[in-house]
């Protein structure tokens, strides 16, 4: 049974696991993609996504919050170059994304020990997947009054009788100018 098992220990003691995840997260932030086993990739995803959320500009509006979030990220990553990259380039690129900053792509098995391998990458930095798709327009939908507001904003097309009256007015104006 797995009651209360929230962390995959990856066959390591706590200090070793935290150091390994910090090194892998630093490599992921600096290189934008890394190859590893599927289990480590899933553990890394849970480790790095909250750090990316803390790095986003909307969470660092004041200087105090920005400093606090940088210190939290440094405590986890233990690499000041990775923290700088995270808060500058990565945060700028994922600013409008509401989550899901990483993608895990399974690669098959490793030749030596038949371990399941995967590539984990930052989603916004892959130009191959994002090239064919235009940027989606983000909309928030509410459950109340969505269609009524849209109908009010849409201008109804003019009726044929109104078009004829408008044309007659234009002809009258041109006739008056000729006299």
N, CA and C atoms as an extended XYZ file, in Angstrom:
537
Properties=species:S:1:pos:R:3:atomname:S:1:resname:S:1:resid:I:1 pbc="F F F"
N         0.836       -1.194        0.000 N   UNK     1
C         0.000        0.000        0.000 CA  UNK     1
C         0.874        1.248        0.000 C   UNK     1
N         0.371        2.315       -0.566 N   UNK     2
C         1.151        3.531       -0.672 CA  UNK     2
C         0.496        4.677        0.100 C   UNK     2
N        -0.062        4.421        1.238 N   UNK     3
C        -0.723        5.457        2.012 CA  UNK     3
C         0.264        6.557        2.372 C   UNK     3
N        -0.058        7.782        2.002 N   UNK     4
C         0.754        8.931        2.395 CA  UNK     4
C         2.093        9.025        1.701 C   UNK     4
N         2.318        8.249        0.650 N   UNK     5
C         3.603        8.298       -0.055 CA  UNK     5
C         3.519        9.369       -1.136 C   UNK     5
N         3.999       10.551       -0.812 N   UNK     6
C         3.911       11.672       -1.750 CA  UNK     6
C         5.205       11.905       -2.503 C   UNK     6
N         6.323       11.380       -2.010 N   UNK     7
C         7.634       11.634       -2.599 CA  UNK     7
C         8.215       10.326       -3.097 C   UNK     7
N         8.688       10.318       -4.327 N   UNK     8
C         9.423        9.171       -4.831 CA  UNK     8
C        10.858        9.305       -4.330 C   UNK     8
N        11.294        8.375       -3.508 N   UNK     9
C        12.608        8.497       -2.874 CA  UNK     9
C        13.751        8.173       -3.822 C   UNK     9
N        13.464        7.560       -4.947 N   UNK    10
C        14.451        7.277       -5.987 CA  UNK    10
C        15.630        6.447       -5.484 C   UNK    10
N        15.423        5.670       -4.430 N   UNK    11
C        16.473        4.800       -3.923 CA  UNK    11
C        17.637        5.545       -3.309 C   UNK    11
N        17.400        6.751       -2.776 N   UNK    12
C        18.467        7.581       -2.226 CA  UNK    12
C        18.056        8.124       -0.869 C   UNK    12
N        19.049        8.488       -0.093 N   UNK    13
C        18.792        9.182        1.175 CA  UNK    13
C        18.340       10.609        0.849 C   UNK    13
N        17.797       11.292        1.840 N   UNK    14
C        17.206       12.612        1.618 CA  UNK    14
C        18.211       13.621        1.085 C   UNK    14
N        19.374       13.699        1.686 N   UNK    15
C        20.366       14.691        1.260 CA  UNK    15
C        20.833       14.417       -0.166 C   UNK    15
N        21.056       13.153       -0.482 N   UNK    16
C        21.486       12.798       -1.839 CA  UNK    16
C        20.405       13.137       -2.857 C   UNK    16
N        19.149       12.835       -2.520 N   UNK    17
C        18.031       13.115       -3.432 CA  UNK    17
C        17.868       14.608       -3.662 C   UNK    17
N        17.941       15.399       -2.594 N   UNK    18
C        17.792       16.852       -2.752 CA  UNK    18
C        18.929       17.444       -3.571 C   UNK    18
N        20.144       16.971       -3.352 N   UNK    19
C        21.287       17.465       -4.127 CA  UNK    19
C        21.141       17.082       -5.596 C   UNK    19
N        20.710       15.855       -5.854 N   UNK    20
C        20.536       15.407       -7.235 CA  UNK    20
C        19.455       16.221       -7.943 C   UNK    20
N        18.322       16.455       -7.279 N   UNK    21
C        17.249       17.243       -7.892 CA  UNK    21
C        17.680       18.692       -8.117 C   UNK    21
N        18.458       19.246       -7.192 N   UNK    22
C        18.956       20.612       -7.372 CA  UNK    22
C        19.879       20.687       -8.585 C   UNK    22
N        20.766       19.701       -8.739 N   UNK    23
C        21.669       19.684       -9.893 CA  UNK    23
C        20.905       19.490      -11.193 C   UNK    23
N        19.927       18.598      -11.185 N   UNK    24
C        19.149       18.361      -12.401 CA  UNK    24
C        18.309       19.580      -12.764 C   UNK    24
N        17.742       20.262      -11.767 N   UNK    25
C        16.942       21.461      -12.035 CA  UNK    25
C        17.821       22.580      -12.587 C   UNK    25
N        19.022       22.724      -12.041 N   UNK    26
C        19.950       23.739      -12.563 CA  UNK    26
C        20.307       23.441      -14.010 C   UNK    26
N        20.566       22.174      -14.312 N   UNK    27
C        20.884       21.795      -15.691 CA  UNK    27
C        19.700       22.036      -16.617 C   UNK    27
N        18.504       21.722      -16.147 N   UNK    28
C        17.305       21.935      -16.962 CA  UNK    28
C        17.109       23.420      -17.257 C   UNK    28
N        17.312       24.271      -16.268 N   UNK    29
C        17.117       25.709      -16.459 CA  UNK    29
C        18.186       26.276      -17.389 C   UNK    29
N        19.412       25.816      -17.259 N   UNK    30
C        20.495       26.344      -18.092 CA  UNK    30
C        20.444       25.813      -19.520 C   UNK    30
N        20.134       24.515      -19.697 N   UNK    31
C        20.196       23.898      -21.027 CA  UNK    31
C        18.823       23.745      -21.679 C   UNK    31
N        17.755       23.995      -20.943 N   UNK    32
C        16.359       23.959      -21.414 CA  UNK    32
C        15.837       22.554      -21.672 C   UNK    32
N        16.666       21.528      -21.727 N   UNK    33
C        16.216       20.137      -21.834 CA  UNK    33
C        17.337       19.212      -21.406 C   UNK    33
N        16.942       18.104      -20.758 N   UNK    34
C        17.924       17.107      -20.345 CA  UNK    34
C        17.318       15.716      -20.526 C   UNK    34
N        18.195       14.731      -20.673 N   UNK    35
C        17.765       13.333      -20.759 CA  UNK    35
C        18.031       12.666      -19.424 C   UNK    35
N        17.055       11.902      -18.940 N   UNK    36
C        17.168       11.209      -17.669 CA  UNK    36
C        16.179       10.058      -17.664 C   UNK    36
N        16.060        9.364      -16.552 N   UNK    37
C        15.071        8.290      -16.468 CA  UNK    37
C        13.682        8.889      -16.242 C   UNK    37
N        12.658        8.110      -16.507 N   UNK    38
C        11.285        8.594      -16.380 CA  UNK    38
C        10.972        8.946      -14.928 C   UNK    38
N        11.410        8.116      -13.985 N   UNK    39
C        11.127        8.375      -12.566 CA  UNK    39
C        11.788        9.670      -12.101 C   UNK    39
N        13.032        9.887      -12.507 N   UNK    40
C        13.718       11.132      -12.126 CA  UNK    40
C        13.073       12.330      -12.810 C   UNK    40
N        12.620       12.167      -14.042 N   UNK    41
C        11.967       13.267      -14.751 CA  UNK    41
C        10.670       13.668      -14.057 C   UNK    41
N         9.904       12.676      -13.593 N   UNK    42
C         8.655       12.993      -12.897 CA  UNK    42
C         8.935       13.679      -11.560 C   UNK    42
N         9.964       13.225      -10.857 N   UNK    43
C        10.333       13.874       -9.596 CA  UNK    43
C        10.850       15.289       -9.847 C   UNK    43
N        11.596       15.465      -10.930 N   UNK    44
C        12.136       16.784      -11.269 CA  UNK    44
C        11.019       17.748      -11.648 C   UNK    44
N        10.007       17.250      -12.320 N   UNK    45
C         8.872       18.102      -12.710 CA  UNK    45
C         8.198       18.685      -11.471 C   UNK    45
N         7.979       17.852      -10.452 N   UNK    46
C         7.373       18.345       -9.208 CA  UNK    46
C         8.297       19.300       -8.474 C   UNK    46
N         9.594       19.156       -8.673 N   UNK    47
C        10.576       19.998       -7.985 CA  UNK    47
C        10.705       21.372       -8.651 C   UNK    47
N        10.722       21.404       -9.980 N   UNK    48
C        11.081       22.637      -10.691 CA  UNK    48
C         9.885       23.525      -11.024 C   UNK    48
N         8.694       22.975      -11.181 N   UNK    49
C         7.556       23.808      -11.571 CA  UNK    49
C         7.168       24.844      -10.523 C   UNK    49
N         7.164       24.544       -9.221 N   UNK    50
C         6.905       25.607       -8.243 CA  UNK    50
C         7.960       26.706       -8.262 C   UNK    50
N         9.203       26.351       -8.586 N   UNK    51
C        10.253       27.372       -8.667 CA  UNK    51
C        10.008       28.306       -9.850 C   UNK    51
N         9.558       27.759      -10.960 N   UNK    52
C         9.258       28.594      -12.131 CA  UNK    52
C         8.079       29.514      -11.824 C   UNK    52
N         7.090       29.002      -11.098 N   UNK    53
C         5.955       29.847      -10.712 CA  UNK    53
C         6.415       30.996       -9.829 C   UNK    53
N         7.332       30.742       -8.913 N   UNK    54
C         7.849       31.808       -8.051 CA  UNK    54
C         8.648       32.833       -8.846 C   UNK    54
N         9.219       32.433       -9.967 N   UNK    55
C        10.039       33.339      -10.768 CA  UNK    55
C         9.217       34.250      -11.672 C   UNK    55
N         7.938       33.948      -11.886 N   UNK    56
C         7.132       34.754      -12.798 CA  UNK    56
C         6.983       36.178      -12.273 C   UNK    56
N         6.875       37.130      -13.179 N   UNK    57
C         6.840       38.552      -12.821 CA  UNK    57
C         5.628       38.901      -11.966 C   UNK    57
N         4.498       38.239      -12.207 N   UNK    58
C         3.285       38.572      -11.443 CA  UNK    58
C         3.433       38.219       -9.969 C   UNK    58
N         4.374       37.322       -9.635 N   UNK    59
C         4.608       36.955       -8.242 CA  UNK    59
C         5.722       37.775       -7.607 C   UNK    59
N         6.367       38.650       -8.371 N   UNK    60
C         7.481       39.454       -7.882 CA  UNK    60
C         7.221       40.942       -8.107 C   UNK    60
N         6.032       41.380       -7.784 N   UNK    61
C         5.645       42.769       -8.046 CA  UNK    61
C         6.451       43.723       -7.170 C   UNK    61
N         6.543       43.450       -5.883 N   UNK    62
C         7.317       44.314       -5.003 CA  UNK    62
C         8.728       43.773       -4.869 C   UNK    62
N         9.635       44.637       -4.450 N   UNK    63
C        11.036       44.236       -4.277 CA  UNK    63
C        11.175       43.204       -3.166 C   UNK    63
N        10.351       43.329       -2.131 N   UNK    64
C        10.433       42.385       -1.019 CA  UNK    64
C        10.034       40.975       -1.459 C   UNK    64
N         8.949       40.877       -2.228 N   UNK    65
C         8.522       39.566       -2.709 CA  UNK    65
C         9.536       38.986       -3.676 C   UNK    65
N        10.089       39.837       -4.536 N   UNK    66
C        11.092       39.373       -5.492 CA  UNK    66
C        12.324       38.836       -4.800 C   UNK    66
N        12.781       39.538       -3.786 N   UNK    67
C        13.959       39.088       -3.040 CA  UNK    67
C        13.659       37.794       -2.310 C   UNK    67
N        12.494       37.719       -1.700 N   UNK    68
C        12.114       36.510       -0.966 CA  UNK    68
C        12.043       35.307       -1.903 C   UNK    68
N        11.418       35.482       -3.074 N   UNK    69
C        11.303       34.375       -4.017 CA  UNK    69
C        12.660       33.961       -4.576 C   UNK    69
N        13.557       34.927       -4.785 N   UNK    70
C        14.915       34.587       -5.233 CA  UNK    70
C        15.642       33.758       -4.179 C   UNK    70
N        15.454       34.102       -2.925 N   UNK    71
C        16.129       33.357       -1.860 CA  UNK    71
C        15.564       31.950       -1.732 C   UNK    71
N        14.263       31.804       -1.901 N   UNK    72
C        13.663       30.469       -1.872 CA  UNK    72
C        14.208       29.630       -3.036 C   UNK    72
N        14.288       30.240       -4.223 N   UNK    73
C        14.800       29.514       -5.384 CA  UNK    73
C        16.268       29.137       -5.184 C   UNK    73
N        17.050       30.041       -4.601 N   UNK    74
C        18.468       29.732       -4.377 CA  UNK    74
C        18.623       28.622       -3.348 C   UNK    74
N        17.741       28.604       -2.352 N   UNK    75
C        17.796       27.545       -1.341 CA  UNK    75
C        17.572       26.182       -1.983 C   UNK    75
N        16.699       26.121       -2.979 N   UNK    76
C        16.417       24.849       -3.641 CA  UNK    76
C        17.445       24.507       -4.711 C   UNK    76
N        17.864       25.501       -5.498 N   UNK    77
C        18.743       25.230       -6.639 CA  UNK    77
C        20.235       25.197       -6.272 C   UNK    77
N        20.639       26.037       -5.322 N   UNK    78
C        22.037       26.113       -4.880 CA  UNK    78
C        22.990       26.506       -6.005 C   UNK    78
N        22.523       27.327       -6.936 N   UNK    79
C        23.344       27.744       -8.068 CA  UNK    79
C        22.879       29.131       -8.491 C   UNK    79
N        23.721       30.147       -8.260 N   UNK    80
C        23.272       31.513       -8.521 CA  UNK    80
C        23.100       31.798      -10.007 C   UNK    80
N        23.845       31.104      -10.873 N   UNK    81
C        23.676       31.309      -12.309 CA  UNK    81
C        22.331       30.760      -12.783 C   UNK    81
N        21.934       29.640      -12.222 N   UNK    82
C        20.629       29.068      -12.572 CA  UNK    82
C        19.497       29.964      -12.070 C   UNK    82
N        19.661       30.551      -10.877 N   UNK    83
C        18.631       31.446      -10.335 CA  UNK    83
C        18.506       32.688      -11.219 C   UNK    83
N        19.651       33.238      -11.650 N   UNK    84
C        19.622       34.411      -12.524 CA  UNK    84
C        18.927       34.087      -13.844 C   UNK    84
N        19.257       32.950      -14.430 N   UNK    85
C        18.620       32.531      -15.682 CA  UNK    85
C        17.120       32.303      -15.482 C   UNK    85
N        16.766       31.703      -14.354 N   UNK    86
C        15.363       31.416      -14.055 CA  UNK    86
C        14.552       32.694      -13.942 C   UNK    86
N        15.060       33.691      -13.240 N   UNK    87
C        14.300       34.911      -13.000 CA  UNK    87
C        14.366       35.885      -14.171 C   UNK    87
N        15.276       35.691      -15.121 N   UNK    88
C        15.337       36.604      -16.260 CA  UNK    88
C        14.714       35.963      -17.501 C   UNK    88
N        15.410       35.028      -18.129 N   UNK    89
C        14.949       34.485      -19.410 CA  UNK    89
C        13.741       33.566      -19.268 C   UNK    89
N        13.804       32.634      -18.346 N   UNK    90
C        12.724       31.646      -18.226 CA  UNK    90
C        11.429       32.310      -17.766 C   UNK    90
N        11.513       33.173      -16.763 N   UNK    91
C        10.305       33.832      -16.253 CA  UNK    91
C         9.668       34.727      -17.313 C   UNK    91
N        10.487       35.368      -18.128 N   UNK    92
C         9.968       36.232      -19.187 CA  UNK    92
C         9.231       35.414      -20.250 C   UNK    92
N         9.776       34.246      -20.558 N   UNK    93
C         9.190       33.420      -21.620 CA  UNK    93
C         7.885       32.743      -21.177 C   UNK    93
N         7.784       32.364      -19.901 N   UNK    94
C         6.595       31.641      -19.430 CA  UNK    94
C         5.614       32.554      -18.715 C   UNK    94
N         5.749       33.854      -18.874 N   UNK    95
C         4.949       34.807      -18.121 CA  UNK    95
C         3.456       34.643      -18.269 C   UNK    95
N         2.977       34.274      -19.463 N   UNK    96
C         1.533       34.190      -19.673 CA  UNK    96
C         0.995       32.774      -19.517 C   UNK    96
N         1.846       31.813      -19.263 N   UNK    97
C         1.415       30.418      -19.119 CA  UNK    97
C         0.952       30.161      -17.685 C   UNK    97
N        -0.241       29.595      -17.486 N   UNK    98
C        -0.744       29.407      -16.127 CA  UNK    98
C        -0.229       28.156      -15.417 C   UNK    98
N         0.683       27.447      -15.993 N   UNK    99
C         1.231       26.237      -15.375 CA  UNK    99
C         1.670       25.281      -16.457 C   UNK    99
N         2.191       24.136      -16.077 N   UNK   100
C         2.626       23.156      -17.069 CA  UNK   100
C         3.822       23.643      -17.847 C   UNK   100
N         4.866       24.000      -17.154 N   UNK   101
C         6.039       24.602      -17.791 CA  UNK   101
C         6.975       23.572      -18.399 C   UNK   101
N         6.839       22.309      -18.012 N   UNK   102
C         7.749       21.279      -18.503 CA  UNK   102
C         6.972       20.205      -19.250 C   UNK   102
N         7.697       19.495      -20.111 N   UNK   103
C         7.116       18.413      -20.908 CA  UNK   103
C         8.052       17.220      -20.783 C   UNK   103
N         7.482       16.035      -20.566 N   UNK   104
C         8.266       14.807      -20.495 CA  UNK   104
C         7.960       13.978      -21.739 C   UNK   104
N         8.999       13.656      -22.500 N   UNK   105
C         8.853       12.851      -23.711 CA  UNK   105
C         9.625       11.555      -23.482 C   UNK   105
N         8.941       10.430      -23.566 N   UNK   106
C         9.589        9.143      -23.337 CA  UNK   106
C        10.414        8.760      -24.554 C   UNK   106
N        11.611        8.232      -24.302 N   UNK   107
C        12.563        7.948      -25.368 CA  UNK   107
C        12.817        6.463      -25.592 C   UNK   107
N        12.269        5.601      -24.773 N   UNK   108
C        12.565        4.172      -24.912 CA  UNK   108
C        13.404        3.714      -23.733 C   UNK   108
N        14.191        2.667      -23.939 N   UNK   109
C        14.974        2.111      -22.842 CA  UNK   109
C        16.467        2.346      -23.054 C   UNK   109
N        17.196        2.386      -21.942 N   UNK   110
C        18.644        2.560      -21.978 CA  UNK   110
C        19.286        1.222      -22.313 C   UNK   110
N        20.344        1.270      -23.087 N   UNK   111
C        20.974        0.053      -23.579 CA  UNK   111
C        21.590       -0.783      -22.457 C   UNK   111
N        22.222       -0.149      -21.491 N   UNK   112
C        22.960       -0.887      -20.470 CA  UNK   112
C        22.083       -1.648      -19.498 C   UNK   112
N        21.077       -0.977      -18.919 N   UNK   113
C        20.279       -1.609      -17.867 CA  UNK   113
C        18.783       -1.641      -18.177 C   UNK   113
N        18.397       -1.285      -19.375 N   UNK   114
C        17.007       -1.352      -19.821 CA  UNK   114
C        16.089       -0.415      -19.025 C   UNK   114
N        16.639        0.682      -18.495 N   UNK   115
C        15.831        1.651      -17.756 CA  UNK   115
C        15.034        2.507      -18.744 C   UNK   115
N        13.813        2.857      -18.366 N   UNK   116
C        12.981        3.726      -19.206 CA  UNK   116
C        13.569        5.133      -19.188 C   UNK   116
N        13.879        5.654      -20.361 N   UNK   117
C        14.498        6.974      -20.473 CA  UNK   117
C        13.468        7.991      -20.955 C   UNK   117
N        13.718        9.252      -20.610 N   UNK   118
C        12.820       10.335      -21.016 CA  UNK   118
C        13.623       11.606      -21.180 C   UNK   118
N        13.085       12.498      -21.983 N   UNK   119
C        13.648       13.836      -22.117 CA  UNK   119
C        12.664       14.784      -21.449 C   UNK   119
N        13.155       15.603      -20.530 N   UNK   120
C        12.312       16.619      -19.906 CA  UNK   120
C        12.796       17.962      -20.422 C   UNK   120
N        11.863       18.805      -20.832 N   UNK   121
C        12.235       20.088      -21.422 CA  UNK   121
C        11.262       21.165      -20.969 C   UNK   121
N        11.720       22.403      -21.073 N   UNK   122
C        10.852       23.556      -20.820 CA  UNK   122
C        10.010       23.781      -22.074 C   UNK   122
N         8.715       23.850      -21.909 N   UNK   123
C         7.782       23.849      -23.033 CA  UNK   123
C         7.995       25.042      -23.958 C   UNK   123
N         8.159       26.222      -23.427 N   UNK   124
C         8.222       27.426      -24.252 CA  UNK   124
C         9.533       27.577      -25.016 C   UNK   124
N        10.515       26.752      -24.723 N   UNK   125
C        11.799       26.875      -25.388 CA  UNK   125
C        11.959       25.884      -26.530 C   UNK   125
N        10.970       25.041      -26.794 N   UNK   126
C        11.042       24.104      -27.901 CA  UNK   126
C        10.433       24.767      -29.124 C   UNK   126
N        11.268       25.086      -30.097 N   UNK   127
C        10.799       25.790      -31.289 CA  UNK   127
C        10.154       24.842      -32.291 C   UNK   127
N        10.454       23.534      -32.210 N   UNK   128
C         9.869       22.593      -33.164 CA  UNK   128
C         8.380       22.413      -32.935 C   UNK   128
N         7.965       22.229      -31.679 N   UNK   129
C         6.550       22.032      -31.385 CA  UNK   129
C         5.766       23.327      -31.535 C   UNK   129
N         6.353       24.454      -31.212 N   UNK   130
C         5.631       25.721      -31.207 CA  UNK   130
C         5.635       26.419      -32.556 C   UNK   130
N         6.397       25.908      -33.549 N   UNK   131
C         6.535       26.609      -34.818 CA  UNK   131
C         5.238       26.610      -35.615 C   UNK   131
N         4.547       25.482      -35.711 N   UNK   132
C         3.363       25.385      -36.556 CA  UNK   132
C         2.113       25.974      -35.944 C   UNK   132
N         2.112       26.188      -34.656 N   UNK   133
C         0.898       26.629      -33.979 CA  UNK   133
C         0.941       28.136      -33.735 C   UNK   133
N        -0.080       28.863      -34.183 N   UNK   134
C        -0.126       30.284      -33.834 CA  UNK   134
C        -0.441       30.434      -32.353 C   UNK   134
N        -0.055       31.554      -31.798 N   UNK   135
C        -0.289       31.787      -30.377 CA  UNK   135
C        -1.790       31.893      -30.124 C   UNK   135
N        -2.280       31.115      -29.155 N   UNK   136
C        -3.702       31.091      -28.868 CA  UNK   136
C        -4.109       32.343      -28.110 C   UNK   136
N        -5.300       32.824      -28.446 N   UNK   137
C        -5.862       33.954      -27.725 CA  UNK   137
C        -6.460       33.427      -26.437 C   UNK   137
N        -5.985       33.927      -25.323 N   UNK   138
C        -6.480       33.429      -24.049 CA  UNK   138
C        -7.738       34.188      -23.665 C   UNK   138
N        -8.761       33.438      -23.300 N   UNK   139
C       -10.010       34.041      -22.857 CA  UNK   139
C       -10.434       33.382      -21.572 C   UNK   139
N       -11.076       34.158      -20.748 N   UNK   140
C       -11.656       33.613      -19.520 CA  UNK   140
C       -13.146       33.493      -19.748 C   UNK   140
N       -13.685       32.338      -19.460 N   UNK   141
C       -15.117       32.126      -19.644 CA  UNK   141
C       -15.796       32.121      -18.294 C   UNK   141
N       -16.914       32.783      -18.242 N   UNK   142
C       -17.690       32.748      -17.005 CA  UNK   142
C       -18.975       31.988      -17.282 C   UNK   142
N       -19.592       31.522      -16.250 N   UNK   143
C       -20.805       30.735      -16.412 CA  UNK   143
C       -22.024       31.628      -16.546 C   UNK   143
N       -21.898       32.904      -16.180 N   UNK   144
C       -23.063       33.785      -16.169 CA  UNK   144
C       -22.985       34.777      -17.316 C   UNK   144
N       -24.023       34.878      -18.081 N   UNK   145
C       -24.205       35.969      -19.026 CA  UNK   145
C       -23.197       36.065      -20.140 C   UNK   145
N       -22.571       35.008      -20.516 N   UNK   146
C       -21.568       35.077      -21.574 CA  UNK   146
C       -22.167       35.384      -22.924 C   UNK   146
N       -23.281       34.736      -23.275 N   UNK   147
C       -23.875       34.925      -24.590 CA  UNK   147
C       -24.597       36.263      -24.697 C   UNK   147
N       -25.203       36.726      -23.629 N   UNK   148
C       -25.921       37.995      -23.681 CA  UNK   148
C       -24.963       39.148      -23.960 C   UNK   148
N       -23.799       39.118      -23.342 N   UNK   149
C       -22.823       40.189      -23.560 CA  UNK   149
C       -22.324       40.161      -24.994 C   UNK   149
N       -22.106       38.960      -25.548 N   UNK   150
C       -21.630       38.862      -26.924 CA  UNK   150
C       -22.672       39.403      -27.893 C   UNK   150
N       -23.975       39.113      -27.651 N   UNK   151
C       -25.022       39.577      -28.547 CA  UNK   151
C       -25.146       41.090      -28.524 C   UNK   151
N       -24.942       41.712      -27.371 N   UNK   152
C       -25.024       43.171      -27.282 CA  UNK   152
C       -23.871       43.828      -28.020 C   UNK   152
N       -22.698       43.197      -27.990 N   UNK   153
C       -21.522       43.783      -28.623 CA  UNK   153
C       -21.551       43.658      -30.138 C   UNK   153
N       -22.250       42.655      -30.662 N   UNK   154
C       -22.301       42.457      -32.104 CA  UNK   154
C       -23.313       43.432      -32.695 C   UNK   154
N       -22.929       44.164      -33.749 N   UNK   155
C       -23.825       45.107      -34.406 CA  UNK   155
C       -24.671       44.327      -35.405 C   UNK   155
N       -25.981       44.492      -35.330 N   UNK   156
C       -26.887       43.786      -36.234 CA  UNK   156
C       -26.771       44.386      -37.631 C   UNK   156
N       -26.822       43.564      -38.674 N   UNK   157
C       -26.744       44.109      -40.037 CA  UNK   157
C       -27.986       44.946      -40.352 C   UNK   157
N       -27.794       45.968      -41.145 N   UNK   158
C       -28.895       46.875      -41.469 CA  UNK   158
C       -29.912       46.163      -42.368 C   UNK   158
N       -31.187       46.487      -42.165 N   UNK   159
C       -32.257       45.888      -42.966 CA  UNK   159
C       -32.232       46.501      -44.362 C   UNK   159
N       -32.778       45.826      -45.374 N   UNK   160
C       -32.771       46.367      -46.745 CA  UNK   160
C       -33.479       47.708      -46.853 C   UNK   160
N       -34.565       47.934      -46.110 N   UNK   161
C       -35.289       49.203      -46.184 CA  UNK   161
C       -34.396       50.333      -45.666 C   UNK   161
N       -33.647       50.060      -44.605 N   UNK   162
C       -32.755       51.092      -44.064 CA  UNK   162
C       -31.652       51.416      -45.059 C   UNK   162
N       -31.156       50.396      -45.782 N   UNK   163
C       -30.116       50.639      -46.786 CA  UNK   163
C       -30.656       51.525      -47.904 C   UNK   163
N       -31.888       51.278      -48.327 N   UNK   164
C       -32.480       52.075      -49.402 CA  UNK   164
C       -32.641       53.525      -48.956 C   UNK   164
N       -33.082       53.749      -47.700 N   UNK   165
C       -33.232       55.110      -47.183 CA  UNK   165
C       -31.877       55.811      -47.117 C   UNK   165
N       -30.864       55.085      -46.702 N   UNK   166
C       -29.530       55.673      -46.609 CA  UNK   166
C       -29.038       56.058      -47.995 C   UNK   166
N       -29.302       55.214      -49.010 N   UNK   167
C       -28.886       55.529      -50.369 CA  UNK   167
C       -29.636       56.753      -50.893 C   UNK   167
N       -30.915       56.853      -50.582 N   UNK   168
C       -31.712       57.995      -51.033 CA  UNK   168
C       -31.182       59.276      -50.401 C   UNK   168
N       -30.793       59.226      -49.129 N   UNK   169
C       -30.226       60.402      -48.475 CA  UNK   169
C       -28.939       60.834      -49.158 C   UNK   169
N       -28.107       59.877      -49.536 N   UNK   170
C       -26.849       60.202      -50.217 CA  UNK   170
C       -27.141       60.844      -51.558 C   UNK   170
N       -28.155       60.335      -52.320 N   UNK   171
C       -28.512       60.907      -53.613 CA  UNK   171
C       -29.043       62.320      -53.450 C   UNK   171
N       -29.849       62.561      -52.386 N   UNK   172
C       -30.380       63.890      -52.142 CA  UNK   172
C       -29.258       64.875      -51.856 C   UNK   172
N       -28.262       64.451      -51.124 N   UNK   173
C       -27.138       65.332      -50.810 CA  UNK   173
C       -26.383       65.684      -52.064 C   UNK   173
N       -26.174       64.723      -52.965 N   UNK   174
C       -25.449       64.991      -54.210 CA  UNK   174
C       -26.284       65.887      -55.119 C   UNK   174
N       -27.624       65.738      -55.139 N   UNK   175
C       -28.477       66.584      -55.955 CA  UNK   175
C       -28.432       68.031      -55.480 C   UNK   175
N       -28.436       68.222      -54.171 N   UNK   176
C       -28.390       69.577      -53.621 CA  UNK   176
C       -27.079       70.263      -53.963 C   UNK   176
N       -26.007       69.510      -54.003 N   UNK   177
C       -24.699       70.133      -54.280 CA  UNK   177
C       -24.607       70.543      -55.738 C   UNK   177
N       -25.352       69.888      -56.667 N   UNK   178
C       -25.299       70.224      -58.069 CA  UNK   178
C       -26.032       71.529      -58.354 C   UNK   178
N       -27.053       71.855      -57.578 N   UNK   179
C       -27.848       73.055      -57.801 CA  UNK   179
C       -27.136       74.251      -57.394 C   UNK   179
